[in-house]
Amino acid sequence: MNIKDLEEMSRESMICCGFQATNVGRAIDIIEKMKKEKATVFMTFTSNMIASGLRGIVKEMCRKKLVDVIITAGGSLDHDLIKSSKKYELGEFVMDDAKLHAAGKNRIGNILVPNECYEYLEGFMREVFEDMYGSEKIVAPSEIAAKIGEKTREDSFLHWCSKNKIPVFSPGITDSAIGLQAHFFKQGKKDFAIDVTKDMGKLSQISLNAEKTGGIVLGGGISKHHAIGVNLLRGGFDYAVYITTASPWDGSLSGARTNEGISWGKIKEDANHVTVDCDASIAFPIIMREFLGE
């Protein structure tokens, strides 16, 4: 890599660089192939991604219809609806957390979330649940996500998912502030319920009906597993890009590389795949500038 390469930072120069720069370049190539082959693109991410500035990139991807399906944790819905009206603060990774607690500020790494943000969420979700309860007593997580998107602003990824009919699945939605509010709402409406199995038919049909599928997976957890699990039904992903900082040596799903998924049939043996070992807040903007600037 020479000075000209640094100025251009082309994918070719990254592929030739070595180490994780090579994998970033390969990730760009694989995502481009997903687009060219018109693969059905499943995107997954953990909640902390939406607490960060990556929320804006996810929003643009949804606005430009670069993804077809989103699978994420309930906290992503929390952060998206909150940040559509409230601001988070930037702190440090090492702070006096007792003082933060006394000041009503919650720390996510070096991002601070004031308590008032969750107070806003409480009122927002009461309205959402009241609206939904008026027409249906048992709701799916994707229906909750769509309803939230109808009520958020254009800076919200859920807004664009609702507008562009991109389904958002959240199999672990009860593990979130939204889930807690659902519990409180249910105290007065005993017949209200979230059925997380209600989305399985819809999600599996998307996978089974696709000619080819691609996965863009940021982090791990339930979001990642739900995507690779449903693609097992069709013989695995044709394309897969993982970005993670987790280690594979403890056997965790978050640290599992793409090649491990091949052993399960969750990624095809002849798939185009790569794992980028990097903080997604660094690697993903570099990857997506190739597609969002178009």
Backbone as numpy.savetxt, mean C-alpha at the origin, in Angstrom:
# Nx Ny Nz CAx CAy CAz Cx Cy Cz
30.00 3.90 -13.58 29.15 5.08 -13.58 30.04 6.33 -13.58
29.88 7.20 -14.58 30.67 8.43 -14.66 29.81 9.64 -14.33
30.40 10.85 -14.50 29.67 12.08 -14.15 28.42 12.23 -14.99
28.50 11.89 -16.27 27.32 11.99 -17.13 26.21 11.08 -16.64
26.59 9.88 -16.19 25.59 8.95 -15.63 24.92 9.54 -14.40
25.72 10.23 -13.55 25.16 10.83 -12.35 24.14 11.91 -12.71
24.43 12.65 -13.77 23.52 13.71 -14.19 22.22 13.14 -14.73
22.32 12.05 -15.49 21.13 11.48 -16.10 20.42 10.47 -15.20
21.21 9.74 -14.39 20.69 8.68 -13.52 19.71 7.80 -14.29
20.13 7.36 -15.49 19.28 6.51 -16.30 19.22 5.11 -15.70
18.20 4.37 -16.09 18.08 3.00 -15.60 19.26 2.15 -16.07
19.76 2.44 -17.28 20.89 1.68 -17.80 22.13 1.87 -16.93
22.37 3.12 -16.53 23.53 3.38 -15.68 23.36 2.74 -14.31
22.12 2.69 -13.81 21.88 2.06 -12.51 22.07 0.55 -12.60
21.57 -0.05 -13.67 21.72 -1.50 -13.83 23.18 -1.89 -13.87
24.01 -1.05 -14.47 25.44 -1.35 -14.59 26.24 -1.00 -13.34
25.60 -0.32 -12.39 26.33 0.19 -11.21 26.71 -0.92 -10.23
25.83 -1.91 -10.07 26.06 -2.93 -9.06 25.27 -2.66 -7.79
25.33 -3.61 -6.85 24.65 -3.52 -5.57 23.15 -3.23 -5.76
22.55 -2.44 -4.88 21.10 -2.24 -4.97 20.69 -1.30 -6.11
21.63 -0.49 -6.61 21.32 0.34 -7.78 20.93 -0.54 -8.96
21.61 -1.68 -9.11 21.27 -2.62 -10.17 19.85 -3.13 -10.01
19.47 -3.45 -8.79 18.11 -3.96 -8.56 17.06 -2.88 -8.76
17.39 -1.63 -8.44 16.47 -0.52 -8.72 16.24 -0.41 -10.22
17.31 -0.49 -11.00 17.18 -0.44 -12.45 16.36 -1.60 -12.99
16.56 -2.77 -12.42 15.78 -3.95 -12.84 14.31 -3.77 -12.49
14.05 -3.17 -11.33 12.65 -2.93 -10.93 11.95 -2.02 -11.93
12.65 -1.00 -12.40 12.07 -0.10 -13.41 11.73 -0.88 -14.67
12.65 -1.74 -15.11 12.41 -2.55 -16.31 11.20 -3.46 -16.14
11.08 -4.08 -14.97 9.98 -5.02 -14.75 8.63 -4.31 -14.72
8.58 -3.14 -14.06 7.32 -2.38 -14.03 6.95 -1.92 -15.44
7.94 -1.55 -16.23 7.66 -1.16 -17.62 7.09 -2.35 -18.40
7.60 -3.55 -18.14 7.07 -4.74 -18.81 5.63 -5.01 -18.37
5.34 -4.79 -17.08 3.96 -4.94 -16.61 3.03 -4.07 -17.45
3.45 -2.82 -17.67 2.62 -1.88 -18.43 2.47 -2.32 -19.88
3.59 -2.68 -20.51 3.56 -3.07 -21.92 2.71 -4.30 -22.15
2.78 -5.23 -21.22 2.03 -6.48 -21.34 0.60 -6.36 -20.82
0.25 -5.14 -20.38 -1.09 -4.88 -19.84 -1.45 -5.85 -18.71
-0.47 -6.12 -17.86 -0.72 -6.98 -16.70 -1.63 -6.28 -15.71
-2.43 -7.05 -15.01 -3.23 -6.51 -13.90 -2.27 -6.30 -12.73
-2.12 -5.05 -12.31 -1.10 -4.70 -11.32 -1.69 -4.64 -9.92
-1.17 -5.48 -9.04 -1.53 -5.46 -7.62 -0.44 -4.67 -6.90
-0.83 -3.64 -6.18 0.13 -2.88 -5.37 -0.19 -3.07 -3.90
0.83 -3.37 -3.10 0.63 -3.50 -1.66 1.63 -2.64 -0.93
1.21 -2.17 0.24 2.12 -1.38 1.07 1.62 -1.40 2.51
2.55 -1.15 3.42 2.23 -1.09 4.84 1.79 0.33 5.20
1.19 0.48 6.37 0.58 1.76 6.76 1.58 2.90 6.86
2.81 2.59 7.30 3.80 3.66 7.47 4.12 4.35 6.16
3.94 3.67 5.04 4.21 4.29 3.74 3.29 5.50 3.51
2.04 5.39 3.96 1.07 6.47 3.75 1.24 7.56 4.80
1.81 7.21 5.93 2.15 8.25 6.91 3.26 9.14 6.38
4.05 8.62 5.44 5.18 9.36 4.88 4.75 10.07 3.59
5.74 10.71 2.95 5.48 11.41 1.70 5.22 10.49 0.52
5.41 9.18 0.69 5.09 8.24 -0.38 3.59 8.25 -0.70
2.80 8.78 0.22 1.36 8.89 -0.03 1.10 9.64 -1.33
1.87 10.68 -1.60 1.68 11.46 -2.81 1.98 10.67 -4.07
2.98 9.79 -4.01 3.31 8.95 -5.16 2.21 7.93 -5.40
1.72 7.31 -4.33 0.62 6.35 -4.46 -0.60 7.04 -5.05
-0.88 8.25 -4.59 -2.02 9.00 -5.12 -1.89 9.22 -6.62
-0.68 9.62 -7.07 -0.46 9.86 -8.49 -0.60 8.57 -9.30
-0.14 7.47 -8.74 -0.28 6.19 -9.43 -1.75 5.84 -9.63
-2.55 6.12 -8.62 -3.98 5.85 -8.71 -4.66 6.83 -9.66
-4.23 8.07 -9.64 -4.81 9.08 -10.54 -4.53 8.72 -11.99
-3.33 8.22 -12.26 -2.94 7.87 -13.63 -3.27 6.42 -13.99
-3.95 5.73 -13.08 -4.39 4.35 -13.32 -3.22 3.42 -13.64
-2.12 3.59 -12.90 -0.97 2.72 -13.08 -1.10 1.43 -12.27
-2.11 1.36 -11.41 -2.39 0.15 -10.64 -3.85 -0.23 -10.84
-4.13 -1.52 -10.67 -5.49 -2.02 -10.84 -6.12 -2.46 -9.53
-5.28 -2.84 -8.58 -5.75 -3.34 -7.29 -4.79 -2.85 -6.21
-5.33 -2.40 -5.09 -4.49 -2.06 -3.94 -4.89 -2.96 -2.77
-3.89 -3.50 -2.11 -4.10 -4.26 -0.87 -3.21 -3.63 0.19
-3.81 -3.23 1.29 -3.03 -2.54 2.31 -3.63 -2.76 3.69
-2.91 -2.31 4.70 -3.37 -2.42 6.08 -4.36 -1.30 6.40
-5.14 -1.51 7.46 -6.15 -0.52 7.83 -5.55 0.84 8.17
-4.33 0.83 8.71 -3.69 2.10 9.05 -3.46 3.00 7.86
-3.32 2.43 6.66 -3.16 3.25 5.46 -4.41 4.09 5.20
-5.56 3.49 5.46 -6.81 4.23 5.31 -6.89 5.33 6.36
-6.45 5.00 7.60 -6.39 6.00 8.67 -5.61 7.23 8.20
-4.36 6.98 7.80 -3.46 8.08 7.46 -3.94 8.87 6.24
-4.49 8.17 5.26 -4.91 8.86 4.05 -6.05 9.82 4.32
-7.05 9.36 5.07 -8.19 10.25 5.33 -7.79 11.40 6.25
-6.91 11.12 7.22 -6.47 12.19 8.12 -5.67 13.23 7.37
-4.69 12.79 6.57 -3.79 13.73 5.90 -4.48 14.52 4.80
-5.67 14.09 4.42 -6.44 14.86 3.46 -6.97 16.16 4.08
-6.96 16.24 5.43 -7.44 17.45 6.11 -6.50 17.97 7.19
-5.61 17.11 7.70 -4.70 17.50 8.78 -3.25 17.29 8.36
-2.35 17.94 9.09 -0.92 17.83 8.78 -0.18 17.05 9.86
0.77 16.23 9.41 1.68 15.57 10.33 2.92 16.45 10.48
3.72 16.15 11.48 4.93 16.93 11.73 6.16 16.05 11.55
7.29 16.70 11.27 8.55 15.97 11.13 9.35 16.12 12.41
9.75 14.99 12.99 10.54 15.02 14.21 11.89 14.36 13.98
12.32 13.55 14.93 13.59 12.83 14.84 13.34 11.37 15.25
14.28 10.52 14.90 14.15 9.11 15.29 14.42 8.91 16.78
15.20 9.81 17.37 15.45 9.74 18.81 14.92 11.02 19.43
13.86 10.89 20.22 13.24 12.03 20.89 12.86 11.60 22.30
12.45 12.54 23.12 11.94 12.23 24.45 10.48 11.82 24.29
10.25 10.52 24.24 8.91 10.02 23.94 7.92 10.25 25.07
8.42 10.36 26.30 7.53 10.68 27.41 6.98 12.10 27.25
7.85 13.02 26.81 7.40 14.40 26.56 6.43 14.45 25.40
6.70 13.65 24.37 5.77 13.60 23.23 4.40 13.12 23.68
4.40 12.10 24.53 3.12 11.57 25.02 2.36 12.62 25.81
3.08 13.36 26.65 2.44 14.41 27.44 1.91 15.53 26.55
2.57 15.74 25.40 2.15 16.80 24.47 1.09 16.32 23.49
0.71 15.04 23.59 -0.32 14.53 22.71 0.16 14.30 21.29
1.43 13.86 21.16 1.98 13.60 19.83 2.51 12.16 19.77
2.12 11.48 18.72 2.45 10.06 18.55 3.52 9.94 17.47
4.59 9.16 17.76 5.73 9.09 16.85 5.71 7.83 16.00
5.88 8.03 14.68 6.08 6.93 13.73 7.47 7.15 13.14
8.49 6.53 13.71 9.85 6.80 13.25 10.21 8.24 13.55
10.35 9.06 12.51 10.60 10.49 12.71 9.43 11.35 12.24
8.24 10.75 12.17 7.02 11.47 11.82 6.13 11.53 13.05
5.58 12.71 13.32 4.75 12.92 14.51 3.30 13.15 14.11
2.40 12.45 14.81 0.97 12.55 14.53 0.26 13.09 15.77
-0.19 14.34 15.76 -0.90 14.90 16.91 -2.22 14.17 17.19
-2.60 14.11 18.46 -3.85 13.44 18.84 -5.06 13.99 18.11
-5.04 15.28 17.79 -6.19 15.91 17.13 -6.49 15.25 15.78
-5.47 14.64 15.18 -5.68 13.94 13.91 -6.62 12.77 14.09
-6.47 12.05 15.20 -7.34 10.91 15.45 -8.72 11.35 15.94
-8.77 12.51 16.57 -10.07 13.06 16.94 -10.87 13.39 15.67
-10.17 13.91 14.67 -10.80 14.19 13.39 -11.29 12.89 12.75
-10.47 11.85 12.82 -10.85 10.56 12.24 -12.12 10.02 12.89
-12.25 10.19 14.19 -13.43 9.67 14.89 -14.71 10.25 14.31
-14.74 11.57 14.13 -15.93 12.20 13.57 -16.16 11.80 12.12
-15.09 11.73 11.37 -15.16 11.35 9.95 -15.76 9.96 9.81
-15.27 9.01 10.60 -15.72 7.63 10.45 -17.13 7.42 10.98
-17.55 8.21 11.96 -18.94 8.10 12.41 -19.88 8.40 11.24
-19.54 9.43 10.47 -20.36 9.79 9.31 -20.33 8.68 8.25
-19.14 8.13 8.03 -19.00 7.04 7.05 -19.86 5.86 7.44
-19.76 5.43 8.69 -20.52 4.26 9.14 -22.02 4.53 9.15
-22.42 5.74 9.50 -23.84 6.09 9.47 -24.37 6.00 8.04
-23.59 6.54 7.09 -24.01 6.49 5.68 -24.15 5.05 5.20
-23.19 4.22 5.56 -23.21 2.84 5.09 -24.31 2.04 5.76
-24.52 2.28 7.04 -25.52 1.54 7.81 -26.92 1.79 7.27
-27.12 2.97 6.70 -28.43 3.30 6.15 -28.85 2.40 5.01
-27.87 1.80 4.32 -28.20 0.95 3.18 -27.75 -0.50 3.34
-26.79 -0.74 4.23 -26.28 -2.10 4.38 -25.71 -2.29 5.78
-26.06 -3.38 6.40 -25.64 -3.62 7.79 -24.30 -4.35 7.88
-24.01 -5.17 6.88 -22.74 -5.92 6.87 -21.92 -5.45 5.68
-20.78 -4.85 5.96 -20.01 -4.22 4.90 -18.64 -4.88 4.76
-18.06 -4.74 3.57 -16.72 -5.26 3.28 -15.70 -4.14 3.44
-14.45 -4.48 3.75 -13.41 -3.44 3.84 -13.29 -2.61 2.57
-13.43 -3.23 1.39 -13.31 -2.47 0.14 -14.44 -1.45 0.01
-15.59 -1.76 0.56 -16.71 -0.82 0.52 -16.45 0.36 1.46
-15.83 0.10 2.60 -15.46 1.18 3.51 -14.44 2.09 2.84
-13.43 1.49 2.19 -12.40 2.28 1.51 -13.01 3.15 0.42
-13.95 2.60 -0.33 -14.58 3.36 -1.40 -15.39 4.52 -0.84
-16.09 4.29 0.26 -16.90 5.35 0.88 -16.01 6.47 1.42
-14.89 6.09 2.04 -13.94 7.11 2.51 -13.45 7.94 1.33
-13.12 7.26 0.23 -12.63 7.96 -0.96 -13.62 8.96 -1.52
-14.90 8.69 -1.34 -15.94 9.63 -1.81 -15.92 10.92 -1.01
-15.36 10.86 0.21 -15.42 12.00 1.11 -14.09 12.73 1.30
-13.00 12.20 0.70 -11.69 12.83 0.84 -11.38 13.71 -0.36
-10.33 14.53 -0.21 -9.96 15.48 -1.25 -9.08 14.83 -2.31
-8.71 15.62 -3.31 -7.96 15.09 -4.45 -6.51 14.74 -4.12
-6.04 15.09 -2.93 -4.69 14.69 -2.54 -4.67 13.28 -1.94
-5.82 12.64 -1.91 -5.99 11.33 -1.27 -5.93 10.21 -2.30
-5.19 9.15 -1.99 -5.18 8.01 -2.92 -6.53 7.31 -2.93
-7.24 7.32 -1.80 -8.56 6.71 -1.76 -9.56 7.47 -2.63
-9.39 8.79 -2.70 -10.24 9.60 -3.58 -10.13 9.11 -5.02
-8.88 8.93 -5.48 -8.67 8.53 -6.87 -9.04 7.08 -7.11
-8.89 6.25 -6.08 -9.34 4.86 -6.22 -10.85 4.81 -6.39
-11.57 5.61 -5.61 -13.03 5.65 -5.75 -13.43 6.18 -7.12
-12.74 7.24 -7.55 -13.08 7.87 -8.83 -12.76 6.97 -10.01
-11.64 6.25 -9.94 -11.19 5.42 -11.06 -11.55 3.95 -10.91
-12.39 3.65 -9.91 -12.89 2.28 -9.70 -11.75 1.28 -9.46
-10.75 1.70 -8.69 -9.66 0.82 -8.29 -10.01 0.25 -6.92
-10.24 -1.03 -6.80 -10.64 -1.58 -5.50 -9.48 -1.56 -4.51
-9.80 -1.22 -3.27 -8.82 -1.20 -2.19 -9.24 -2.24 -1.16
-8.43 -3.27 -1.01 -8.72 -4.35 -0.09 -7.87 -4.19 1.17
-8.50 -4.41 2.32 -7.80 -4.26 3.60 -8.23 -5.38 4.54
-7.63 -6.56 4.37 -8.07 -7.73 5.13 -7.88 -7.61 6.63
-6.97 -6.73 7.06 -6.74 -6.55 8.49 -7.27 -5.23 9.01
-8.38 -4.76 8.45 -8.87 -3.42 8.73 -9.21 -3.20 10.21
-9.58 -4.26 10.93 -9.93 -4.05 12.34 -8.71 -3.66 13.18
-7.50 -3.94 12.68 -6.27 -3.54 13.38 -5.89 -2.13 12.95
-6.72 -1.16 13.30 -6.52 0.23 12.89 -7.43 1.12 13.71
-7.24 2.42 13.58 -8.14 3.37 14.24 -9.55 3.24 13.68
-9.65 2.95 12.38 -10.96 2.73 11.77 -11.64 1.52 12.39
-10.87 0.46 12.62 -11.42 -0.73 13.25 -11.93 -0.45 14.64
-11.20 0.38 15.38 -11.64 0.75 16.73 -12.94 1.53 16.68
-13.04 2.45 15.71 -14.27 3.22 15.57 -15.44 2.33 15.14
-15.15 1.31 14.36 -16.21 0.35 13.99 -16.74 -0.35 15.23
-15.82 -0.69 16.14 -16.22 -1.33 17.39 -17.13 -0.40 18.20
-16.74 0.88 18.30 -17.57 1.84 19.05 -18.93 2.02 18.40
-18.95 2.10 17.06 -20.20 2.28 16.34 -21.13 1.09 16.58
-20.55 -0.08 16.67 -21.32 -1.30 16.84 -22.00 -1.37 18.21
-21.50 -0.61 19.18 -22.13 -0.63 20.51 -23.56 -0.12 20.44
-23.81 0.81 19.52 -25.17 1.33 19.37 -25.94 0.68 18.24
-25.24 -0.03 17.36 -25.85 -0.69 16.20 -25.38 -2.15 16.21
-26.01 -2.95 16.99 -25.54 -4.31 17.22 -25.51 -5.16 15.96
-26.31 -4.81 14.96 -26.36 -5.61 13.74 -25.37 -5.12 12.68
-24.55 -4.13 13.03 -23.52 -3.66 12.10 -22.30 -4.57 12.20
-21.69 -4.87 11.06 -20.50 -5.73 11.08 -19.64 -5.48 9.85
-18.33 -5.72 10.02 -17.40 -5.74 8.89 -17.09 -7.20 8.60
-17.39 -7.63 7.39 -17.12 -9.00 6.98 -15.89 -9.01 6.08
-14.74 -9.41 6.64 -13.50 -9.38 5.86 -13.47 -10.48 4.81
-14.35 -11.49 4.93 -14.40 -12.54 3.91 -15.23 -12.12 2.70
-15.98 -11.06 2.85 -16.87 -10.61 1.77 -16.10 -10.18 0.52
-14.86 -9.73 0.72 -14.04 -9.27 -0.40 -13.32 -10.40 -1.14
-13.28 -11.59 -0.55 -12.45 -12.64 -1.12 -12.90 -13.08 -2.51
-14.20 -13.15 -2.72 -14.70 -13.53 -4.04 -14.31 -12.53 -5.10
-14.48 -11.25 -4.79 -14.14 -10.19 -5.74 -12.65 -10.19 -6.06
-11.83 -10.33 -5.02 -10.37 -10.30 -5.20 -9.90 -11.53 -5.99
-10.43 -12.69 -5.66 -9.99 -13.89 -6.36 -10.40 -13.86 -7.83
-11.54 -13.29 -8.14 -11.97 -13.20 -9.54 -11.07 -12.27 -10.34
-10.60 -11.20 -9.72 -9.65 -10.31 -10.40 -8.40 -11.08 -10.77
-7.91 -11.88 -9.84 -6.70 -12.67 -10.09 -6.94 -13.73 -11.16
-8.03 -14.47 -11.04 -8.29 -15.57 -11.96 -8.62 -15.11 -13.37
-9.22 -13.94 -13.49 -9.62 -13.44 -14.80 -8.50 -12.70 -15.53
-7.41 -12.42 -14.85 -6.32 -11.68 -15.47 -5.48 -12.57 -16.38
-5.10 -12.05 -17.54 -4.21 -12.80 -18.42 -2.81 -12.86 -17.82
-2.36 -11.72 -17.29 -1.07 -11.66 -16.60 -1.23 -10.76 -15.39
-0.46 -11.01 -14.34 -0.51 -10.16 -13.16 0.90 -9.73 -12.76
0.95 -8.55 -12.17 2.20 -8.04 -11.64 2.01 -7.54 -10.22
3.04 -7.66 -9.42 2.98 -7.19 -8.03 4.04 -6.15 -7.76
3.61 -5.03 -7.18 4.53 -4.01 -6.66 4.32 -4.00 -5.16
5.29 -4.51 -4.43 5.12 -4.80 -3.00 6.10 -3.97 -2.18
5.56 -3.02 -1.41 6.38 -2.19 -0.53 6.24 -2.70 0.90
7.34 -3.18 1.48 7.27 -3.74 2.82 6.66 -5.12 2.80
6.10 -5.53 3.91 5.60 -6.90 3.99 4.25 -7.00 4.67
4.17 -7.91 5.64 2.96 -8.05 6.44 1.78 -8.64 5.70
0.61 -8.40 6.26 -0.63 -8.98 5.75 -0.93 -8.52 4.33
-0.57 -7.29 3.99 -0.84 -6.75 2.66 -0.11 -7.57 1.61
1.18 -7.81 1.84 1.99 -8.59 0.92 1.45 -10.01 0.79
1.15 -10.63 1.92 0.72 -12.03 1.87 -0.62 -12.19 1.19
-1.52 -11.24 1.38 -2.84 -11.33 0.76 -2.71 -11.29 -0.76
-1.78 -10.50 -1.26 -1.59 -10.37 -2.71 -0.96 -11.63 -3.31
0.11 -12.11 -2.69 0.75 -13.30 -3.25 -0.11 -14.53 -3.03
-0.90 -14.53 -1.95 -1.79 -15.65 -1.69 -2.88 -15.77 -2.73
-3.49 -14.65 -3.10 -4.57 -14.71 -4.08 -4.02 -15.01 -5.47
-2.76 -14.65 -5.73 -2.16 -14.98 -7.02 -1.73 -16.44 -7.10
-1.63 -17.09 -5.96 -1.39 -18.53 -5.95 -2.51 -19.27 -6.68
-3.73 -18.73 -6.62 -4.89 -19.37 -7.26 -4.72 -19.49 -8.77
-3.94 -18.59 -9.35 -3.76 -18.58 -10.81 -2.38 -19.07 -11.23
-1.61 -19.58 -10.28 -0.28 -20.08 -10.61 0.84 -19.10 -10.38
0.52 -17.94 -9.78 1.55 -17.00 -9.38 1.62 -15.75 -10.23
2.33 -14.76 -9.70 2.60 -13.51 -10.43 3.47 -13.78 -11.65
3.22 -13.05 -12.72 4.10 -13.06 -13.88 5.26 -12.08 -13.70
5.00 -11.03 -12.92 6.00 -10.00 -12.64 5.91 -9.65 -11.16
7.05 -9.39 -10.54 7.02 -9.01 -9.12 8.21 -8.13 -8.78
7.92 -7.04 -8.09 8.95 -6.14 -7.56 8.70 -5.98 -6.07
9.65 -6.41 -5.26 9.58 -6.23 -3.82 10.58 -5.15 -3.41
10.19 -4.29 -2.47 11.11 -3.34 -1.85 10.99 -3.53 -0.35
12.08 -3.86 0.30 12.02 -4.18 1.73 13.34 -3.89 2.42
13.27 -3.65 3.72 14.48 -3.55 4.55 14.56 -4.74 5.50
13.56 -5.63 5.43 13.52 -6.77 6.36 14.51 -7.85 5.94
15.00 -8.58 6.93 15.95 -9.66 6.70 15.22 -10.97 6.43
15.74 -11.81 5.53 15.11 -13.10 5.27 15.51 -14.18 6.27
16.47 -13.89 7.13 17.09 -14.96 7.92 16.26 -15.44 9.09
15.19 -14.71 9.43 14.32 -15.18 10.52 13.08 -15.88 9.98
12.99 -16.03 8.66 11.86 -16.73 8.06 10.59 -15.90 7.98
10.68 -14.60 8.26 9.48 -13.76 8.22 9.03 -13.53 6.78
7.72 -13.33 6.60 7.20 -13.03 5.28 7.73 -11.68 4.79
7.86 -10.72 5.69 8.32 -9.39 5.30 9.72 -9.45 4.69
10.54 -10.38 5.17 11.89 -10.50 4.66 12.04 -11.50 3.52
10.97 -12.21 3.19 11.04 -13.22 2.13 11.27 -12.56 0.78
12.25 -13.06 0.05 12.56 -12.53 -1.27 11.62 -13.12 -2.32
11.64 -12.54 -3.50 10.75 -13.01 -4.56 10.99 -14.48 -4.89
12.26 -14.90 -4.85 12.54 -16.29 -5.23 11.91 -17.29 -4.25
11.72 -16.89 -2.99 11.04 -17.78 -2.04 9.60 -18.01 -2.44
8.96 -16.97 -3.00 7.58 -17.10 -3.45 7.41 -18.12 -4.56
8.49 -18.34 -5.35 8.43 -19.33 -6.42 8.20 -20.73 -5.84
8.80 -21.01 -4.68 8.65 -22.33 -4.08 7.20 -22.62 -3.69
6.41 -21.59 -3.47 5.01 -21.74 -3.08 4.07 -21.71 -4.28
4.58 -21.31 -5.43 3.71 -21.10 -6.58 3.03 -19.74 -6.55
3.52 -18.85 -5.71 2.95 -17.50 -5.62 3.56 -16.57 -6.65
4.73 -16.93 -7.15 5.39 -16.26 -8.26 5.79 -17.36 -9.24
5.53 -17.17 -10.52 5.81 -18.21 -11.51 7.31 -18.46 -11.64
7.64 -19.67 -12.03 9.05 -20.05 -12.17 9.76 -19.21 -13.23
9.02 -18.83 -14.28 9.62 -18.04 -15.35 9.28 -16.55 -15.24
8.86 -16.12 -14.05 8.47 -14.72 -13.84 9.68 -13.79 -13.92
9.39 -12.54 -14.27 10.37 -11.46 -14.13 10.22 -10.90 -12.73
11.26 -10.98 -11.92 11.11 -10.56 -10.53 12.43 -10.03 -9.97
12.32 -9.17 -8.97 13.50 -8.62 -8.30 13.11 -8.16 -6.90
14.04 -8.28 -5.97 13.88 -7.71 -4.63 14.90 -6.60 -4.46
14.41 -5.41 -4.11 15.28 -4.26 -3.84 15.41 -4.13 -2.33
16.62 -4.29 -1.82 16.87 -4.17 -0.38 17.15 -2.71 -0.06
16.10 -1.98 0.26 16.26 -0.53 0.49 15.00 0.00 1.17
15.15 1.09 1.90 14.01 1.83 2.43 13.16 2.30 1.25
11.89 1.95 1.25 11.01 2.32 0.13 10.91 3.82 -0.06
11.09 4.60 1.02 11.01 6.06 0.88 12.17 6.61 0.06
13.23 5.80 -0.12 14.36 6.17 -0.98 14.20 5.57 -2.37
13.98 4.26 -2.41 13.99 3.55 -3.68 12.76 3.82 -4.55
11.58 3.89 -3.92 10.36 3.96 -4.72 10.23 5.26 -5.51
10.57 6.41 -4.95 10.52 7.63 -5.77 11.46 7.57 -6.98
12.63 6.95 -6.81 13.57 6.82 -7.93 12.97 5.94 -9.02
12.33 4.86 -8.60 11.70 3.95 -9.56 10.54 4.62 -10.28
9.68 5.28 -9.54 8.43 5.78 -10.13 8.59 7.08 -10.91
9.73 7.76 -10.77 9.90 8.98 -11.57 9.92 8.63 -13.06
10.26 7.38 -13.38 10.26 6.92 -14.77 8.85 6.87 -15.35
7.85 6.78 -14.50 6.49 6.57 -14.98 5.56 7.75 -14.67
5.83 8.47 -13.60 4.93 9.56 -13.20 5.22 10.86 -13.92
6.37 10.93 -14.57 6.70 12.15 -15.32 6.16 12.15 -16.72
5.52 11.05 -17.11 5.04 10.93 -18.48 3.79 11.75 -18.70
